[in-house]
Amino acid sequence: MKNYVLLVISILCIFMVSCKKNDSSIPVSGTVTLSSELVPDGSSYAIYGFSFTAGAVQKYPGQQVDILLESLLSATDSFQGAVFSSPDYLGTFNNTNYNQDLTVAQNLFNSYSTVTDTAFKAISDTIKVGQIVTYKSPANKFAKILVRGINLVNQGSQKYAKVNISWQFQPNGSAKF
């Protein structure tokens, strides 16, 4: 009987450990500011991009990122705006909606619940405040992005953009947020 009780307790312990709930603290939505500023990194430069799977801004190269912010400069070095891209252009973007009234755009973002678009491209259109962009990863996972603010910075010899976004990621591969 004693062996039977020990066997049952052992099985229950194994079952409880193997069925432990994955209590992940990685966020699936939030607000973040991205920058196209090049930062010194040893003998070269890096940029900070955003990883939906980590829910954080991370240095690239060096860490996995899903999206990068790129400044658009003319031949005369004047700002033309900024776009979203992804490393090696593996992720793709759809310019889903736009409203110049940020309150209306926020409502559209909140009500955007299912990805129905099929036309995605390697680089987003030039970013505007109130723009909603859908990101599709190489693994067919989706994120929606609302552009909340844009700041073009002219600091010494460096020109770069800062963009404040709200985002929501669907990590299970569903087209529903």
Backbone as ProteinMPNN parsed JSONL, in Angstrom:
{"seq_chain_A": "MKNYVLLVISILCIFMVSCKKNDSSIPVSGTVTLSSELVPDGSSYAIYGFSFTAGAVQKYPGQQVDILLESLLSATDSFQGAVFSSPDYLGTFNNTNYNQDLTVAQNLFNSYSTVTDTAFKAISDTIKVGQIVTYKSPANKFAKILVRGINLVNQGSQKYAKVNISWQFQPNGSAKF", "coords_chain_A": {"N_chain_A": [[0.814, -1.187, 0.0], [1.951, 1.21, 0.775], [3.846, 1.596, -1.254], [2.12, 1.941, -3.383], [0.867, 4.395, -2.757], [3.095, 6.105, -2.861], [3.693, 5.83, -5.575], [1.383, 6.939, -6.772], [1.567, 9.574, -5.799], [3.978, 10.334, -7.009], [3.283, 10.178, -9.728], [1.275, 12.145, -9.816], [2.821, 14.408, -9.2], [4.536, 14.533, -11.424], [2.602, 14.911, -13.41], [1.534, 17.405, -12.64], [3.747, 19.097, -12.964], [4.263, 18.806, -15.708], [1.947, 19.866, -16.773], [1.999, 22.492, -16.195], [0.935, 25.797, -16.326], [1.771, 28.052, -18.895], [2.914, 30.936, -17.99], [3.402, 33.57, -19.314], [5.1, 36.676, -19.424], [5.364, 38.367, -21.507], [4.363, 41.155, -23.272], [1.493, 41.684, -25.432], [0.51, 43.904, -26.544], [0.734, 47.496, -26.695], [2.364, 50.712, -26.279], [4.944, 52.406, -27.933], [8.032, 54.093, -28.734], [9.736, 54.378, -31.716], [12.901, 54.739, -33.361], [14.91, 55.993, -36.004], [17.493, 56.561, -35.625], [20.962, 56.178, -35.954], [23.138, 54.42, -33.912], [26.324, 54.385, -32.326], [28.134, 51.334, -32.36], [30.468, 49.595, -31.325], [32.811, 49.207, -33.844], [31.06, 49.875, -35.799], [27.679, 50.764, -36.678], [24.427, 50.655, -35.122], [20.87, 50.119, -34.992], [17.805, 50.709, -33.307], [15.19, 48.495, -33.278], [11.872, 47.03, -33.301], [10.587, 44.233, -31.613], [7.948, 42.133, -31.948], [7.524, 39.605, -30.925], [9.068, 39.593, -28.622], [8.032, 41.773, -27.423], [9.291, 44.25, -27.167], [11.624, 47.021, -27.593], [14.608, 46.547, -29.359], [18.143, 46.137, -29.96], [19.496, 46.26, -33.244], [21.828, 45.314, -35.7], [22.083, 42.288, -33.743], [20.084, 41.548, -31.946], [16.902, 39.882, -32.26], [14.59, 41.486, -34.304], [11.425, 42.677, -35.489], [10.378, 44.884, -36.877], [11.71, 47.851, -38.38], [12.512, 51.339, -38.36], [12.867, 53.556, -40.964], [14.436, 56.449, -42.18], [13.529, 58.741, -44.721], [15.383, 60.434, -46.991], [16.043, 63.146, -49.195], [17.922, 63.703, -52.28], [19.217, 66.027, -51.728], [19.526, 65.893, -49.062], [17.315, 66.491, -47.461], [14.478, 65.992, -45.31], [12.12, 63.532, -46.196], [10.338, 61.992, -44.984], [9.335, 58.969, -43.253], [9.494, 55.355, -43.155], [8.214, 52.046, -42.428], [10.092, 49.069, -42.218], [11.467, 45.742, -42.491], [14.042, 43.58, -41.144], [16.105, 42.345, -43.686], [13.92, 42.464, -45.311], [11.912, 40.587, -44.848], [9.555, 40.515, -43.356], [6.257, 41.834, -43.953], [4.109, 44.567, -45.015], [0.928, 46.202, -44.792], [-0.874, 48.965, -45.706], [-3.363, 49.749, -43.981], [-5.44, 51.518, -43.086], [-6.358, 54.995, -42.745], [-6.722, 58.034, -40.999], [-6.776, 61.434, -40.553], [-7.59, 62.584, -38.2], [-6.697, 61.866, -35.058], [-8.194, 60.792, -32.939], [-10.366, 59.573, -34.225], [-8.887, 57.764, -35.754], [-7.802, 56.21, -33.672], [-10.142, 54.991, -32.729], [-10.792, 53.497, -35.025], [-8.574, 51.795, -35.069], [-8.954, 50.414, -32.642], [-11.32, 49.056, -33.249], [-10.568, 47.448, -35.316], [-10.476, 44.243, -35.948], [-10.029, 41.899, -37.391], [-7.769, 40.612, -39.762], [-8.114, 41.089, -43.091], [-6.965, 41.816, -45.403], [-4.934, 41.075, -48.268], [-2.869, 42.026, -49.753], [0.319, 42.654, -49.297], [3.418, 44.36, -48.75], [7.007, 44.873, -48.981], [7.917, 47.23, -47.777], [6.45, 49.831, -45.883], [4.061, 52.408, -46.817], [4.901, 55.934, -46.892], [4.978, 57.101, -43.63], [2.278, 58.424, -41.733], [0.719, 60.454, -39.229], [-2.005, 58.973, -37.614], [-2.243, 56.84, -39.251], [-2.945, 53.427, -39.912], [-1.291, 50.447, -39.881], [-0.78, 47.16, -41.02], [1.182, 44.473, -40.018], [2.794, 41.607, -41.262], [4.351, 38.716, -40.366], [7.17, 36.582, -41.359], [6.371, 34.093, -40.464], [3.675, 34.14, -40.723], [2.27, 35.584, -38.726], [0.416, 38.192, -37.229], [0.394, 41.769, -36.7], [-1.027, 44.812, -35.598], [-0.633, 48.281, -36.159], [-0.739, 51.572, -34.964], [0.0, 54.769, -35.939], [0.927, 57.263, -33.866], [2.364, 59.582, -33.492], [4.865, 61.658, -35.028], [8.22, 62.658, -35.25], [10.623, 64.552, -36.709], [14.032, 64.648, -36.549], [16.778, 66.81, -36.489], [19.872, 66.664, -35.824], [22.869, 67.869, -35.377], [25.112, 66.349, -37.529], [23.454, 64.312, -38.037], [20.361, 63.094, -39.202], [17.231, 61.977, -38.35], [14.26, 59.992, -37.735], [11.616, 59.871, -35.315], [9.071, 57.85, -34.176], [6.004, 57.48, -32.63], [4.097, 54.778, -31.643], [1.098, 52.802, -31.271], [0.49, 49.394, -30.657], [-0.572, 46.038, -31.453], [-0.232, 42.606, -31.127], [-0.701, 39.399, -32.585], [0.117, 36.516, -31.411], [-0.449, 33.818, -31.95], [-0.841, 33.265, -34.617], [-3.308, 33.625, -35.693], [-5.685, 35.455, -37.652], [-7.237, 37.137, -36.265], [-7.574, 39.716, -33.901]], "CA_chain_A": [[0.0, 0.0, 0.0], [2.856, 2.344, 0.861], [4.401, 1.763, -2.599], [1.036, 2.447, -4.22], [0.711, 5.807, -2.425], [4.259, 6.793, -3.419], [3.54, 5.819, -7.024], [0.349, 7.909, -7.102], [2.121, 10.905, -5.542], [4.978, 10.585, -8.051], [2.566, 10.437, -10.984], [0.635, 13.452, -9.689], [3.869, 15.437, -9.285], [4.946, 14.607, -12.831], [1.481, 15.489, -14.134], [1.428, 18.822, -12.295], [4.877, 19.802, -13.569], [4.128, 18.808, -17.162], [0.772, 20.648, -17.139], [2.146, 23.831, -15.658], [0.482, 26.836, -17.23], [2.805, 28.95, -19.362], [2.519, 32.242, -17.51], [4.342, 34.466, -19.971], [4.934, 38.09, -19.115], [5.642, 39.138, -22.719], [3.144, 41.864, -23.662], [1.025, 41.538, -26.812], [0.067, 45.211, -27.017], [1.337, 48.587, -25.942], [2.77, 51.929, -26.976], [6.403, 52.484, -27.942], [8.616, 55.035, -29.685], [10.816, 53.837, -32.543], [13.786, 55.761, -33.887], [15.818, 55.574, -37.082], [18.815, 57.065, -35.28], [22.079, 55.232, -35.936], [23.902, 54.558, -32.673], [27.617, 53.693, -32.407], [28.152, 49.972, -31.81], [31.826, 49.125, -31.631], [33.384, 49.868, -35.013], [30.01, 50.164, -36.779], [26.482, 51.377, -36.118], [23.239, 49.82, -34.952], [19.598, 50.828, -34.913], [16.884, 49.995, -32.42], [13.936, 48.116, -33.9], [10.886, 46.487, -32.368], [10.269, 42.81, -31.707], [6.615, 41.808, -31.436], [7.601, 38.367, -30.148], [9.628, 39.937, -27.308], [7.274, 42.894, -26.876], [10.27, 45.236, -26.7], [12.595, 47.645, -28.49], [15.868, 45.802, -29.241], [19.211, 46.588, -30.862], [19.708, 45.492, -34.466], [21.904, 43.865, -35.51], [22.438, 41.779, -32.428], [18.913, 40.881, -31.398], [15.83, 39.69, -33.236], [13.566, 42.532, -34.399], [10.468, 42.475, -36.571], [10.258, 46.09, -37.693], [12.68, 48.936, -38.258], [12.07, 52.623, -38.88], [13.864, 54.115, -41.873], [14.213, 57.832, -42.613], [13.633, 58.993, -46.154], [16.053, 61.707, -47.257], [16.185, 63.463, -50.616], [19.3, 63.823, -52.763], [19.794, 67.216, -51.092], [19.584, 65.582, -47.632], [16.174, 67.019, -46.705], [13.556, 64.945, -44.901], [10.961, 63.199, -47.012], [9.459, 61.213, -44.122], [9.856, 57.71, -42.72], [8.74, 54.145, -43.511], [8.511, 50.82, -41.7], [10.643, 47.955, -42.991], [11.905, 44.673, -41.588], [15.362, 43.085, -41.538], [16.133, 41.531, -44.911], [12.611, 42.635, -45.948], [11.171, 39.327, -44.737], [8.207, 40.861, -42.912], [5.589, 42.657, -44.95], [3.23, 45.593, -44.473], [-0.245, 46.638, -45.531], [-1.369, 50.251, -45.221], [-4.733, 49.305, -43.788], [-6.412, 52.598, -42.944], [-5.784, 56.284, -42.37], [-7.595, 59.157, -40.714], [-5.93, 62.491, -39.993], [-8.056, 62.842, -36.835], [-6.137, 60.772, -34.265], [-9.264, 60.167, -32.149], [-11.067, 58.675, -35.154], [-7.931, 56.697, -36.078], [-7.742, 55.331, -32.5], [-11.372, 54.182, -32.757], [-10.641, 52.526, -36.116], [-7.582, 50.835, -34.599], [-9.589, 49.586, -31.616], [-12.358, 48.206, -33.836], [-9.94, 46.583, -36.326], [-10.386, 42.981, -35.223], [-9.662, 40.759, -38.245], [-6.995, 40.933, -40.958], [-8.733, 40.557, -44.316], [-6.14, 42.237, -46.537], [-4.01, 40.076, -48.808], [-1.802, 42.724, -50.471], [1.361, 43.11, -48.391], [4.651, 44.692, -49.458], [8.209, 44.848, -48.149], [8.088, 48.503, -47.076], [5.182, 50.556, -45.762], [4.018, 53.734, -47.42], [5.417, 56.969, -45.991], [4.18, 57.088, -42.41], [1.553, 59.637, -41.36], [-0.039, 60.346, -37.983], [-3.359, 58.49, -37.875], [-2.165, 55.703, -40.176], [-2.981, 52.078, -39.353], [-0.501, 49.544, -40.719], [-0.773, 45.765, -40.584], [2.448, 43.775, -40.239], [2.691, 40.15, -41.404], [5.692, 38.146, -40.189], [7.441, 35.427, -42.227], [5.656, 32.937, -39.908], [2.246, 34.457, -40.871], [1.683, 36.159, -37.521], [0.028, 39.559, -37.555], [0.359, 42.851, -35.727], [-1.575, 46.064, -36.113], [0.146, 49.424, -35.686], [-1.326, 52.898, -35.147], [0.998, 55.836, -35.825], [0.381, 58.285, -32.962], [3.125, 60.823, -33.6], [6.111, 61.618, -35.803], [9.115, 63.773, -34.978], [11.821, 64.504, -37.543], [15.094, 65.234, -35.739], [17.972, 67.261, -37.196], [20.801, 66.828, -34.705], [24.236, 67.886, -35.901], [25.212, 65.763, -38.867], [22.518, 63.198, -38.15], [18.931, 63.34, -39.367], [16.508, 60.73, -38.133], [12.853, 60.124, -37.367], [11.082, 59.168, -34.152], [7.649, 57.604, -34.395], [5.307, 56.885, -31.493], [3.064, 53.871, -32.155], [0.389, 51.809, -30.474], [0.584, 48.141, -31.399], [-1.153, 44.825, -30.889], [0.335, 41.432, -31.809], [-1.441, 38.143, -32.441], [1.217, 35.555, -31.447], [-0.814, 32.445, -32.312], [-0.97, 33.114, -36.061], [-4.678, 33.907, -36.105], [-5.899, 36.767, -38.274], [-8.138, 37.885, -35.378], [-6.918, 40.345, -32.748]], "C_chain_A": [[0.864, 1.261, 0.0], [3.465, 2.639, -0.513], [3.367, 2.356, -3.55], [0.846, 3.955, -3.992], [1.872, 6.614, -2.991], [4.176, 6.87, -4.938], [2.514, 6.87, -7.455], [0.867, 9.333, -6.895], [3.144, 11.273, -6.614], [4.308, 10.93, -9.371], [1.893, 11.796, -10.944], [1.653, 14.585, -9.796], [4.322, 15.627, -10.722], [3.854, 15.277, -13.655], [1.366, 16.99, -13.885], [2.552, 19.628, -12.931], [4.698, 19.884, -15.077], [2.94, 19.636, -17.623], [0.834, 22.067, -16.608], [1.763, 24.868, -16.715], [1.656, 27.738, -17.61], [2.372, 30.373, -19.033], [3.497, 33.292, -18.032], [4.047, 35.921, -19.614], [5.247, 38.968, -20.328], [4.35, 39.827, -23.162], [2.777, 41.602, -25.129], [0.438, 42.841, -27.341], [0.75, 46.283, -26.16], [1.588, 49.804, -26.809], [4.284, 52.044, -26.849], [6.842, 53.553, -28.933], [9.78, 54.359, -30.391], [11.628, 54.993, -33.103], [14.638, 55.174, -35.01], [17.242, 56.06, -36.829], [19.843, 55.938, -35.29], [22.887, 55.484, -34.674], [25.218, 53.797, -32.81], [27.548, 52.333, -31.705], [29.497, 49.35, -32.166], [32.381, 49.912, -32.801], [32.337, 50.161, -36.084], [28.832, 50.841, -36.075], [25.363, 50.362, -36.011], [22.024, 50.733, -34.936], [18.714, 50.041, -33.953], [15.571, 49.771, -33.155], [13.0, 47.556, -32.852], [10.63, 45.024, -32.67], [8.885, 42.571, -31.111], [6.68, 40.567, -30.555], [8.21, 38.587, -28.768], [8.835, 41.054, -26.635], [8.163, 44.026, -26.426], [11.084, 45.823, -27.853], [13.922, 46.926, -28.257], [16.861, 46.292, -30.292], [19.352, 45.642, -32.048], [20.876, 46.107, -35.218], [22.302, 43.518, -34.081], [21.291, 41.038, -31.787], [17.849, 40.781, -32.48], [14.862, 40.861, -33.167], [12.666, 42.217, -35.58], [10.371, 43.689, -37.482], [11.35, 47.092, -37.354], [12.033, 50.198, -38.789], [13.191, 53.174, -39.743], [13.475, 55.534, -42.244], [14.346, 57.902, -44.119], [14.225, 60.38, -46.347], [16.17, 61.907, -48.754], [17.664, 63.511, -50.998], [19.995, 65.035, -52.145], [19.784, 67.099, -49.572], [18.456, 66.221, -46.826], [15.208, 65.87, -46.41], [12.417, 64.775, -45.894], [9.951, 62.393, -46.2], [10.149, 59.976, -43.597], [8.944, 56.569, -43.152], [9.093, 53.032, -42.532], [9.095, 49.817, -42.682], [10.975, 46.853, -41.987], [13.266, 44.177, -42.05], [15.259, 42.125, -42.722], [14.807, 41.543, -45.651], [11.786, 41.354, -45.94], [9.748, 39.544, -44.233], [7.579, 41.776, -43.941], [4.526, 43.534, -44.292], [2.055, 45.849, -45.406], [-0.7, 47.947, -44.898], [-2.889, 50.149, -45.141], [-5.756, 50.434, -43.764], [-5.675, 53.871, -42.572], [-6.907, 57.26, -42.056], [-6.745, 60.219, -40.031], [-6.355, 62.911, -38.597], [-7.639, 61.648, -35.973], [-7.193, 60.069, -33.403], [-10.047, 59.179, -33.01], [-10.157, 57.497, -35.497], [-7.819, 55.713, -34.917], [-8.976, 54.436, -32.436], [-11.32, 53.125, -33.857], [-9.668, 51.412, -35.718], [-8.214, 49.873, -33.593], [-10.613, 48.628, -32.215], [-11.813, 47.263, -34.917], [-9.643, 45.238, -35.666], [-9.941, 41.793, -36.062], [-8.902, 41.244, -39.47], [-7.674, 40.275, -42.149], [-7.908, 40.899, -45.549], [-5.206, 41.121, -46.976], [-2.827, 40.719, -49.529], [-0.812, 43.314, -49.468], [2.623, 43.389, -49.201], [5.794, 44.867, -48.468], [8.419, 46.107, -47.321], [6.73, 49.19, -47.012], [5.219, 51.809, -46.626], [4.638, 54.716, -46.436], [4.438, 57.122, -44.826], [3.56, 58.461, -42.147], [0.871, 59.397, -40.015], [-1.471, 59.964, -38.334], [-3.404, 57.305, -38.822], [-2.198, 54.394, -39.397], [-2.297, 51.155, -40.361], [-0.618, 48.142, -40.14], [0.563, 45.158, -40.966], [2.165, 42.276, -40.308], [4.102, 39.585, -41.345], [5.915, 37.013, -41.186], [6.72, 34.155, -41.749], [4.137, 33.145, -39.945], [1.57, 34.822, -39.552], [1.472, 37.641, -37.784], [0.148, 40.504, -36.366], [-0.318, 44.038, -36.392], [-0.867, 47.204, -35.407], [-0.644, 50.697, -35.962], [-0.229, 53.925, -34.938], [0.369, 56.991, -35.045], [1.112, 59.628, -33.086], [4.408, 60.61, -34.373], [6.917, 62.862, -35.464], [10.352, 63.582, -35.854], [12.904, 65.304, -36.832], [16.285, 65.581, -36.629], [18.985, 67.627, -36.125], [22.233, 66.731, -35.226], [24.27, 67.342, -37.32], [24.211, 64.633, -39.075], [21.076, 63.67, -38.265], [18.232, 62.005, -39.21], [15.082, 61.03, -37.707], [12.584, 59.37, -36.065], [9.583, 59.048, -34.377], [7.075, 56.914, -33.168], [4.152, 56.053, -32.043], [2.346, 53.151, -31.008], [0.42, 50.541, -31.311], [-0.167, 47.033, -30.662], [-0.699, 43.659, -31.762], [-0.541, 40.227, -31.559], [-0.415, 37.002, -32.549], [0.837, 34.142, -31.887], [-1.025, 32.235, -33.803], [-2.375, 33.329, -36.563], [-4.743, 35.285, -36.752], [-6.835, 37.627, -37.426], [-7.358, 38.425, -34.181], [-7.795, 40.225, -31.528]], "O_chain_A": [[0.559, 2.244, -0.676], [3.589, 3.802, -0.896], [3.696, 3.17, -4.413], [0.683, 4.704, -4.954], [1.662, 7.694, -3.543], [4.554, 7.885, -5.525], [2.757, 7.613, -8.406], [0.627, 10.204, -7.73], [3.169, 12.414, -7.077], [4.719, 11.867, -10.054], [1.93, 12.531, -11.931], [1.375, 15.611, -10.417], [4.475, 16.758, -11.184], [4.145, 16.12, -14.504], [1.128, 17.759, -14.816], [2.318, 20.745, -13.392], [4.957, 20.932, -15.669], [2.923, 20.075, -18.773], [-0.179, 22.765, -16.578], [2.221, 24.807, -17.856], [2.441, 28.14, -16.75], [1.542, 30.946, -19.738], [4.311, 33.83, -17.281], [2.891, 36.331, -19.518], [5.379, 40.184, -20.19], [3.347, 39.155, -23.402], [3.647, 41.332, -25.957], [-0.074, 42.882, -28.46], [1.263, 46.015, -25.074], [1.084, 49.907, -27.927], [4.84, 51.806, -25.777], [6.108, 53.879, -29.866], [10.693, 53.836, -29.752], [11.109, 56.092, -33.297], [15.033, 54.009, -34.966], [18.096, 55.981, -37.712], [19.621, 54.877, -34.707], [23.277, 56.617, -34.394], [25.239, 52.689, -33.347], [26.987, 52.2, -30.617], [29.635, 48.668, -33.181], [32.421, 51.141, -32.764], [32.679, 50.644, -37.163], [28.99, 51.421, -35.001], [25.348, 49.349, -36.709], [22.143, 51.957, -34.876], [18.874, 48.828, -33.813], [14.921, 50.717, -33.599], [13.294, 47.598, -31.657], [10.476, 44.626, -33.825], [8.672, 42.781, -29.917], [5.975, 40.481, -29.55], [7.903, 37.844, -27.836], [8.947, 41.261, -25.427], [7.868, 44.699, -25.439], [11.219, 45.225, -28.92], [14.326, 46.715, -27.114], [16.483, 46.787, -31.354], [19.333, 44.42, -31.904], [20.918, 47.329, -35.366], [22.791, 44.358, -33.327], [21.498, 40.006, -31.149], [17.888, 41.497, -33.481], [14.366, 41.194, -32.091], [13.083, 41.577, -36.546], [10.291, 43.555, -38.703], [11.838, 47.172, -36.227], [11.099, 50.128, -39.589], [14.338, 53.249, -39.303], [12.322, 55.798, -42.584], [15.171, 57.211, -44.718], [13.644, 61.378, -45.922], [16.373, 60.949, -49.5], [18.542, 63.377, -50.145], [21.222, 65.066, -52.049], [20.007, 68.085, -48.87], [18.619, 66.468, -45.631], [15.13, 64.901, -47.166], [11.831, 65.748, -46.367], [8.84, 62.138, -46.664], [11.374, 59.921, -43.5], [7.774, 56.781, -43.474], [10.14, 53.07, -41.886], [8.654, 49.721, -43.828], [10.785, 47.019, -40.782], [13.615, 44.332, -43.22], [14.426, 41.219, -42.74], [14.589, 40.712, -46.533], [11.056, 41.065, -46.888], [8.832, 38.831, -44.643], [8.283, 42.424, -44.716], [4.1, 43.279, -43.165], [2.164, 45.731, -46.626], [-0.889, 48.019, -43.684], [-3.599, 50.426, -46.108], [-6.825, 50.314, -44.36], [-4.522, 53.838, -42.142], [-7.917, 57.308, -42.758], [-6.07, 59.935, -39.041], [-5.572, 63.528, -37.875], [-8.166, 60.548, -36.138], [-7.087, 58.866, -33.165], [-10.353, 58.072, -32.566], [-10.611, 56.353, -35.526], [-7.747, 54.505, -35.143], [-8.866, 53.25, -32.122], [-11.75, 51.99, -33.652], [-9.908, 50.237, -35.995], [-8.029, 48.66, -33.686], [-10.759, 47.503, -31.736], [-12.53, 46.374, -35.378], [-8.677, 45.109, -34.915], [-9.517, 40.778, -35.51], [-9.336, 42.178, -40.143], [-7.794, 39.051, -42.208], [-8.127, 40.334, -46.621], [-4.746, 40.322, -46.16], [-1.874, 40.023, -49.881], [-1.077, 44.353, -48.864], [2.872, 42.737, -50.215], [5.572, 44.995, -47.264], [9.042, 46.048, -46.261], [5.954, 49.14, -47.967], [6.278, 52.218, -47.104], [4.875, 54.372, -45.278], [3.23, 57.255, -45.023], [4.2, 59.501, -42.307], [0.49, 58.27, -39.699], [-2.079, 60.547, -39.231], [-4.483, 56.817, -39.16], [-1.559, 54.267, -38.353], [-2.676, 51.094, -41.531], [-0.563, 47.955, -38.925], [1.023, 45.308, -42.098], [1.393, 41.743, -39.51], [4.95, 39.927, -42.169], [4.961, 36.532, -41.797], [6.487, 33.243, -42.543], [3.395, 32.42, -39.284], [0.436, 34.417, -39.294], [2.264, 38.271, -38.485], [0.025, 40.108, -35.207], [-0.194, 44.243, -37.6], [-0.541, 47.118, -34.223], [-1.16, 50.885, -37.064], [0.404, 53.955, -33.882], [-0.591, 57.614, -35.499], [0.536, 60.681, -32.814], [4.972, 59.516, -34.375], [6.383, 63.969, -35.397], [11.043, 62.569, -35.75], [12.727, 66.488, -36.546], [16.745, 64.756, -37.419], [18.973, 68.734, -35.586], [22.739, 65.638, -35.482], [23.55, 67.815, -38.199], [24.131, 64.062, -40.163], [20.631, 64.538, -37.514], [18.595, 61.021, -39.855], [14.74, 62.162, -37.365], [13.236, 58.372, -35.758], [8.913, 60.021, -34.723], [7.592, 55.891, -32.719], [3.329, 56.551, -32.811], [2.908, 52.926, -29.936], [0.38, 50.605, -32.54], [-0.369, 47.078, -29.449], [-0.775, 43.725, -32.989], [-1.066, 40.047, -30.461], [-0.105, 36.562, -33.656], [1.725, 33.338, -32.172], [-1.359, 31.126, -34.219], [-2.613, 33.223, -37.766], [-3.949, 36.171, -36.433], [-7.188, 38.734, -37.832], [-6.592, 37.707, -33.538], [-7.423, 40.692, -30.452]]}, "name": "protein", "num_of_chains": 1, "seq": "MKNYVLLVISILCIFMVSCKKNDSSIPVSGTVTLSSELVPDGSSYAIYGFSFTAGAVQKYPGQQVDILLESLLSATDSFQGAVFSSPDYLGTFNNTNYNQDLTVAQNLFNSYSTVTDTAFKAISDTIKVGQIVTYKSPANKFAKILVRGINLVNQGSQKYAKVNISWQFQPNGSAKF"}
